[in-house]
Amino acid sequence: MHTPRSFGALALATLMALAAVGCKEPEIKQAGRTAGRTVKASIGTFDPNADLGIDLDKFGTERPDDYEVQMSLNQAFAGMDACVAAVKERKGIAADTQLSGDLDLQVKLEPKTGKAMAVNATISGKYAKDEALNGCLRDAVAKVDFPKYDGPPVVAEIYTQLDGGTIEE
């Protein structure tokens, strides 16, 4: 027979397992890549290695569907492309010139609203110190609607090129 105490222990074990799976070194530090700067925007940043201090009474045990989260992140590409286009215009770079550098994004999801609680953006290369670009990229990701779920906040990550260029059909 399951008692409230055994259910609480099961919930705690589940959350600890989820936290262990989610705690990994950010991809930007692996495979010899050099880190850029994490910068400010109108949405806050967060420490991806910080203890979440999860209140077992406040959250359920669900996690968002990985596929739905990825589809939501894909919605941010149009806004991020606009940020890159604005940099090209501001710096007098031809529109068909591809900007060099990689982009590592971490998004802390708010489960009840399906919005980003905070976004970290790290750019490697020449544009790492471009505050306007970094702020624009973080804001573009913050505008995306993510899936709602009954569980603790989780971090979604995406690693991509800063400027993927254009594909002609």
N, C-alpha and C positions, 0 to 999 in steps of 0.2 A: 504494500500500500504506500502511496506517495504522500508524504506529509509536506506542509509548507516549508519545513526546514530542508528536506531533501530537494524540493523544487528550487529553493534559493541556492543550494549548493550546485545544482545542475546549471542554473542560470549563471552563477559566478564562473564555473568551469568553462561554459560556452563563451562568455565575454573574454576570459583570459586567453582562450584559444584564438578568438578573433583578433585580439590585440597582438598576440604573438605572430600571427600571419601578417598583420598590417605593419609590423615593425620591421622595416628593412632599410638598409642604407639607401639613400636616394640615388637613382640611376646616374645622376650627373657626376658622382664621384667614382664611378666604376669605369672600367675599360680604358683608362688613360685619358679620359676627357678632362679638360680643365674647367673649373667652375667660373661662372661669370658673377655678377653682382645681383643680389636680390634687392628689389627697389620698392618704392612706395607708390600707391595709387589711391583712389577714393575708397577702395575696399581694403580691409585690414589684412595683415599677414599672420602667420602662425608658426610655431616651432613644431615641425613634424615629428620630432623625437620627444616632445614633452608628454608627461603623463596626462591622460585625458581626465582622470578623476571621475570615472563613470559612476553615477548614482544608479544603483540597480532598481530603485523604485521609480525612477524617472523615465527609463528607456526600456523598450522591449528587446527582443533578441534578433529581430530581422536585420538583414543587410540588403542594400539595394542590388538589383540585378546588374551584373557587370556589363552585359550587352547594352542595357538601357542607359547606363552611365556613359559608356563609350559613344553611343548615338547622341547623347546630350552634348558631350565634349565636341563631337564633330560639328554641331551647330555653331560652335564658337569660331570656326575657321573663317567664315565670311567677315566677321568683325575683326579678327586678327589680320586678315588680308588688307582690310581698310587701314589698319594701323601701319602696316608695312608701306602701303601706298602713300600715306601721309608723310612718312619719313623720307621716302624718295622725293616727294614734291618739295618738302622743306629743305632738303640738302641738295636739290638740283640734280638728282640721279635719274637717268632715263627709266621710264616705267618698265621696260623689258629687261633691265639689269637685275640680276638676282643678288639679294643681300646675303652675305656669308654669315654663318653662325648657327648655333643650335638653340632650341628653346625647351626648357624643362618647366612644366607647370604642375603645381600641386594644388588641389582644390579640397578644402575641408567642407563637407556637405552637411547641411542642416536637415535632419531627417523629416521633421514635421512640415516644413515649407517647401522643400525641394530646391532651395536656393543655396548659393555658396555662402558660407560663414566667413571665409577668408580665402585668399588666393596668393600663392607664392609664384613668382615668375623669375627664372634665372636664365639669362642669355649669355652664351659664350661668344667670344670674339669681339670684333670691332664695335658692336653696338651695345655692349654690356653696360656702358655708362650713360646711355641715352634714356634719361628719366621720363621724358614724354612718351617714348615708345613703350617702355616697361609699364608705365601707368595705363596706357591705352590697351595693351595686351591683357593686363589683369582685369580691367573694367569690362573688356569684351567677354571674357570667360565668366565674370560675375553676373552678366545679364542672362546667361543660359538657364533654362528650367531643367532641373535634374529630377529623377524619380523620387517620390515621397515613399517613406518606409517607416516601420515601427522598430527603431533600434537606435544605437548610439551613433554619434557623428563618425564618419569614416573619411579617409583621404583618398581621392582619386588622382591619378597621375597620368600625364601624357608627356612624351618626349618626341619632339619633331624638329624639323628644320625651321629656322626663323622665317625664311621666305622660300616656300616650296616652288615658286615660279608659276608659270601658267601652262596649262595643257590645251593644245589646239586640237579641235576635232576635224 
